[in-house]
Amino acid sequence: MTDTSLMKATGAGRFKQAMRSLAGSVNVVALQDPDGNLLGVTATAVCSLSAEPPSVIVCINQSSSLARGLQVGRLFSVSVLSEHQKEISEAFGGRKGVAGRNRFIYGEWHRSEDNVPILHGARACLECRVDDFIDYGTHRAAVGAVTDVHLEEMDDASLIFVNGQYFSVG
């Protein structure tokens, strides 16, 4: 059986079901576009790429306005949510019925020196610059060069999402 026939045999639905069993850290990816609009989404498809140079990969559905904002040279943030920030995740994930700038009423946000949205109370927040991206299938994968790191001193656990449910770890 070839790789193509294997995918046809399993189908996209089964693939999505399998991917739901991958536990992922819950993050908010945010930026301000050139028109001054604040954009942000919840993302679990975020991972470190390299320690030298410090970099991450974020994968965002291309139907999101944020994905279109992830252009080379654009600054963005990745906020790693703590166990007490489930409501923020739901707002930025579209589960609270708010969009655009209205999502930023959830949580305490401020701007960095480079005008990047930073979430107070997140376990960590990375300021990044898009160095490259690839559009593949339904998603845009952006390589973010980390330009600054904000760490909170806290005992809160990380917020994790798996099989459609939130958990805390750490």
C-alpha positions in Angstrom: 0.0 0.0 0.0 1.4 3.4 -0.9 1.5 6.4 1.4 -1.3 8.0 -0.7 -3.5 4.9 -0.5 -2.9 4.7 3.2 -4.2 8.2 3.7 -7.2 7.5 1.6 -7.9 4.4 3.6 -7.7 6.2 6.9 -9.3 9.5 5.8 -8.9 13.0 7.2 -11.4 12.4 10.0 -9.4 9.5 11.4 -6.2 11.6 11.1 -7.9 14.5 13.1 -9.0 12.0 15.7 -5.5 10.7 16.1 -4.1 14.2 16.4 -6.5 15.0 19.2 -4.5 12.5 21.3 -1.4 14.6 21.1 -1.2 16.7 24.3 -0.3 20.3 23.6 0.6 23.3 25.6 -2.0 26.0 25.3 -0.7 29.3 23.9 -2.0 32.6 22.6 -0.3 33.9 19.5 -0.9 37.6 19.1 0.2 40.6 16.9 -0.7 44.0 15.9 -1.1 44.4 12.1 0.1 47.5 10.1 -3.4 49.0 10.4 -3.2 48.9 14.2 -5.6 45.9 14.6 -4.9 43.5 17.4 -5.1 39.9 16.3 -4.8 36.8 18.4 -5.6 33.1 18.4 -5.3 30.1 20.7 -2.7 27.6 19.4 -1.4 24.3 20.5 0.8 23.7 17.4 3.7 25.7 18.8 7.2 24.2 19.4 10.8 25.2 19.8 12.8 25.0 16.6 16.4 25.8 17.8 18.2 27.1 20.8 20.8 28.8 18.6 19.4 30.9 17.3 16.4 30.9 19.6 13.4 30.2 17.5 10.0 28.6 17.4 7.5 27.3 14.9 3.8 28.3 15.1 1.2 26.7 13.0 -2.1 28.7 12.4 -5.1 27.8 10.3 -4.9 29.9 7.1 -8.6 31.0 7.5 -7.5 33.0 10.6 -6.9 36.7 10.1 -3.8 36.2 12.3 -2.3 33.7 9.8 -2.5 36.4 7.1 -0.7 38.7 9.5 2.3 36.4 10.0 4.4 37.9 7.2 8.2 38.0 7.1 9.6 40.7 9.4 6.3 41.1 11.4 6.6 40.9 15.2 4.3 38.6 17.2 4.1 37.1 20.7 3.6 33.6 22.0 2.1 33.5 25.5 2.3 30.1 27.3 -0.9 29.9 29.3 -1.0 28.8 33.0 -3.7 26.6 34.5 -5.8 29.6 35.6 -6.0 31.1 32.1 -8.5 28.7 30.5 -11.0 31.5 29.9 -8.4 33.4 27.9 -7.8 30.3 25.8 -11.5 29.9 25.2 -11.8 33.6 24.1 -8.9 33.4 21.7 -10.1 30.0 20.5 -13.5 31.5 19.4 -15.5 29.8 22.2 -16.6 33.1 23.9 -18.2 34.6 20.8 -15.7 37.5 20.6 -13.3 38.3 17.8 -10.5 40.7 16.9 -9.7 43.4 19.5 -12.5 42.2 21.8 -10.6 39.1 22.6 -8.0 41.2 24.4 -10.5 42.1 27.1 -9.7 38.7 28.5 -6.5 38.8 30.5 -4.2 41.6 31.4 -2.4 42.8 28.2 0.3 45.4 27.8 2.7 46.3 25.0 6.4 45.6 24.9 9.0 48.2 23.8 8.5 47.0 20.3 4.7 47.3 20.6 4.1 43.5 20.7 1.1 42.3 22.8 2.3 40.7 26.0 0.0 38.7 28.3 0.6 39.4 32.0 0.3 36.2 34.1 1.3 33.8 31.3 4.0 31.3 32.4 6.2 32.7 29.6 5.9 35.1 26.8 8.1 35.1 23.7 8.5 38.1 21.5 9.3 36.9 18.0 10.0 38.1 14.4 8.7 36.1 11.5 11.8 34.9 9.6 10.0 32.6 7.2 6.8 30.8 6.6 5.3 28.1 4.5 1.6 27.6 3.6 0.8 23.9 3.6 -2.7 22.5 3.3 -4.9 24.3 5.7 -2.2 25.9 7.8 0.6 28.5 7.8 3.7 27.4 9.6 5.8 30.4 10.6 9.4 30.4 11.9 9.7 33.0 14.7 13.1 34.2 15.7 12.8 34.9 19.4 13.8 38.5 20.2 12.9 38.7 23.9 11.7 36.3 26.6 9.4 37.3 29.5 9.2 34.8 32.4 6.7 35.1 35.3 7.7 33.8 38.8 4.8 31.5 39.7 3.8 28.2 41.0 0.9 27.7 38.5 1.0 24.7 36.3 0.9 24.8 32.5 -2.4 24.6 30.7 -2.5 21.5 28.4 -5.2 20.5 25.9 -5.8 16.9 24.8 -8.8 15.0 23.5 -10.9 18.2 23.6 -10.2 18.8 27.3 -8.0 21.0 29.4 -5.6 19.7 32.0 -2.8 21.2 34.1 0.7 19.8 34.3 3.8 20.9 36.2 
